[in-house]
Amino acid sequence: MSETKKDTKSSWNKPKETSDTKSSKKPKDESIGDITHGLAMPTVDETKLKDLFGGTKAITLYETSRILNVNASVANKFLNDLESKNLIIRVGGYSGHYIWKLIE
């Protein structure tokens, strides 16, 4: 029969050896607020909104996402910003699936 060596209690509390080849902890140069994760708001001039949404029957979250080539959360923030600037108005929809129209 082969014997296996059991760890003793004294070896449980010993710190593990670390090698210098592993990545070392570097101080963070950026604060959490500076990280954008690549989700930048699109810059669209308010005068060009008619050209941007002109061909669509209804302005929806996913249609805006497709037009601007951004994900849905960025498109939702964009539409909410336009609504707060009174450039669009919500006319229908339910439970997050809203429909907006341009204010002329």
N, C-alpha and C positions, 0 to 999 in steps of 0.2 A: 504494500500500500504506500502511496506517496503522501507525504505530509505537506500541508500548505501552511505557510507562515502567516500567523494572525497578527494584526496590528495591536500593539499594546496601547493602553490608555495614555501612556506618556508620549507616544508618537502622534496622538490625535491633536494635541495642543501646539505642536511645532508648526511654525509658519512654513508654507510651501516655498520651495526654491523658485525664483523667477529668473528667467534668462534675459539678457540684454537684447536679444534679437527680436523680441516681441515689440509691438508698437508701444511707445511710451505715451504717457498722458501729456497732452500739450495744453497750455492755457488757452481758453477761448478768447478770441479777439473780437468776436461779434456778440452783441447782446441778442436775446431772443426776438426782440422787436425788429431787428434789422434783417432777419431772415424772411425772404418772400416766398420761398419754395417754388419759384417760377410762375406764380399766379398773379400776374400784373393786370391791373385794370386796363382795358383798352381805351385809348384816347381817341374820342370821336368828337368832332366839332358839332355843336348843336345845330348849326345851319345845314349840316349834311345828313341829318337824321332822316329827312324825307328821301334822300337818295339811297340811304342804307336800308330802310324798311319800306321803301316805296312800292315794291313789287309784291309784298306779302299782304294777304287778306287780313290776317290777325297777327299781332306780335305776341309770341309765346316764349316761354323760357327756353325750350329746346330749339326753336327756330332761331332765336337770338344766339344761342350757343353755336349752332351750325354756321350762321352768317359770320360771326366774329372769330370762329375757329378757337374757342376757349371752352373750358369745361362748364358744367351747369351751375356750379356754385359761383363762379366769376360772372356768368351771365345774369344770375339772380341778383347779385350785388349791383351790377351795371344797371339793370332795369329798376331796382329800388332807388338808385341814385337819380336816374332820369325822372322817376315819379316824384321824388322829393324836390327836384328843380322845376316841377310843373311842366315838363316837356311831354310826358305821356300820362294817360289816365287809365286806371283799371276799370274795365267794363264788364267783366264776367269771369267765370271760372269758379273753382271750388278747391279747397284743401291743398293749396300750393300750386295747382294747375290753373293759373290765372291767364287772362287774356287782356292785353292792353291795346290802346289805340293812341295815335299821335294827336296832340292838341295843335290845332292849326291857328 
